């Protein structure tokens, strides 16, 4: 048996701040109460509050902005850890993992999507096309990422959608192709994004999964070409 150690006051404050986050009292983008306000509300010393806030900053839940305060930037430390792991992973590894996720999301979206979700996906495709026409790389990335995340949501699988949302940074990096957009051309040379939409609209899981894999095959080809 191991000796039982008393929990530090800082750990207790960390748990209380996490509870505020998990209970939804603070939402992403909110500036949390000041150090003085937290000290008064929790009845602890300023150093304890300062250390607790620093711990949550290191976890990736909070962000301290010089001269402006501390903001909530994430609510799930597990998702933050996953995002960090994905960000540091090799791009080809990310694509291999996405093959499983994208195929599953497409298949289930074809089975379970609602008419409203299909309308949203169509809107994202229109935004994507408009961004290509204007050569707007940032708008293109926004629309393309939103399209793929929308498919994950349309799958009806909340866990899949949560995991998939952790790929947002790598998704944005993988779809930004400034050279193609500068020529007003679509990086999706075989119109696989449209094929994917049509398969989901037709509620054809096999065709949807194949189209989703086709999108990734093109991305993998571009990545390999860039690496020579």
N, C-alpha and C positions, 0 to 999 in steps of 0.2 A: 504494500500500500504506500501511496505517496502522500507526503504532508499536504494539508489543505492550506492554500495561501489565500489571504484576504484580497478581495478585488480592490484595485486602486480607485481612487476617486475619479481619476481621468477616464478609466474604463466605464465607470457608471455614467459619466457625462456623455461619453461616446454613445452608449446604448440609448440614452434619453434622446439625443439628437437624431439617432437612427430611427427611433420610434416616431418622432415628429415627421420624418420623411416618409416612412412606411404608412403612416396614418393619413398621409395626403395633406397635412397642414401646410407644407411647403411644396410647391410644384416647380418643375424645371424652369429656370429663368428667374425665379424669385430671389430677391436679396434677403438673406436670413437676418434675424435681429443682430444688432451690434454686440460686441463683446461685453459692453457694460450692461446691456439689456438682458443678455443671457446669464450674466453673473447674478443679476438681481432676481431673475425668474427662477433660476435653479438653486440659488442660495449657496453657491460655492465660490471659491476664489477665482480671480481673473487668470492666474497661471493655469489652473485646471481647465478652464474654458478654452484658453489659448491652445493648450496641448491637444484637447479633444478636437477642436476645429482643424488643427494641423494634421491630426490622424485621418480625418475624413477627406482632407485635401489630398493626402497621399493615396487614399483609396480611390480617388477619382470622382468622389461624389460632390465635393465642393471645390470652388475656384475663388481664390482671393485676388481681387483686382485693386492694385495700389491706388489709394485715395478714393475708392468707390465702395468698398465693402466686400462681403463674401457672398457668392451666389451658388445656388444649387444647380449643378450641371448634369447630374445623373441620379437615379434612385436605386439602382441595383448594382452592388459591387461585383457580383458574379458576371454580369453583362459587361461591366467596365473591364474586368480581367480578360474576358473573351475578346473584346475589341482590341485590347493591347496585344494579345497573342496573335490575332489576325493581322494587325497592322505590321507586326515584325516578321510575319511569315513570308516565305517566298511566294510570288504571284502565281506560279504554276501550282503550288500546293493549295492555294486558295481556290483556284479553278477546279482542282480535283475534288475538293470538299463540296464546292457549289454544284458539281454535277449531280451528286446525290440529293442535295436540298432543292435545286431547281426542278429536277425531274419530279420529285415528290410534290412540290408546291403546284406545278403545272397540272399534274395528274389529278390532284385533289380539287384544285380550282375548277377544272373541267367538270368535276362531279358535283361540287357543292356551291359554286358561285351563284350569287343572286343577280337579278336584272340590274339592280342599282350598282353593284360592284362591276358588272360588265360595262355599264355606262361610264363609270370612273376610269376603267382601263382604256376605253376608247378616247376619253378626254386626254389621258396621258400620252397616248400615241399621237394625237393631233398636236399637242404641245411639243412633242419630240420632233415632229415633222416641221413645225414652224421654226424651231431652233436651228434645224439643219438649213432651212431656207435662208435664215438670217445670219448663219455662221456664228451663232451665239453658243460658245462652248459651255459656259456655266449653265445656261438655261437647258441645254441639251442634257447635261449631266443630271440636273434636277429632275427633268421629265423622265429620263431613262431609269434612274434609280427609283423614282416614285412608281413607275410602271411595274418593275420587278417586285418591289415591296408590296404593291397592290395585289399582285398575283398570290404572294404568300398569305396576305390577309384573306383573300377570297377562298383560300383553301379551307377556311373554317377551323384550322388547327392553330390554336393560340400559341402553343409552345413553338411550333415551326416558325410562326411569324416573329416571335420574340428572338429566336436564334438568328433568323435571317436578318433582322434589323441590326444585328451586331456587325454585319458585313457592310454597313453603309459607306464607310470610308474606302474600303477596298473596291466596292462597287463603283464609287465615283471615280476612282483612279482608273479602273479598267475600262470605263465607257468614254472617258475624255480622249478624243482623238482629234487634236487640233488640226492636223494636216488634212484629214478628210473634210472636216467642217469648213476649213478655209476655202475649199473647192466646192462648197455647197453639196457635198456628197455624203451619203449615209454609210457609216462604218459597217452596217449590217448589209452586206452585199447581196445576200440571197433573200432578203425580206423575211427573215426568220421571225422577227418581232411581230409582223403582221400575221404570219402563219400561226404563231403561238396564240395570238388573239382569236383568230378564226376557229382554231381547234377548241379553245375554251368556250367560245360562243356556241359552237356546235355540240358541246358537252362530249367531246371525244378524248378521253384520257390518254390513250396510246399516242395519238397524233400530237397532243399537247406536250407530252413528255419528250417526244422525238424533236419537236420544234425547240423546246427549251435547251436540249442538249446541242442542237444545231447552233444556237446563239453562242454557247460557250466554246464550241469547236472553232468558231470564227475568232473569238477573242484569244484563244490559245494560239491559233495560227499567227495572228498579228504579233503576239508577244514573242513567239519564237523567231519571227522575221526580224523584229527589233533587236533581238539578242544575236542575230547572225548565226 
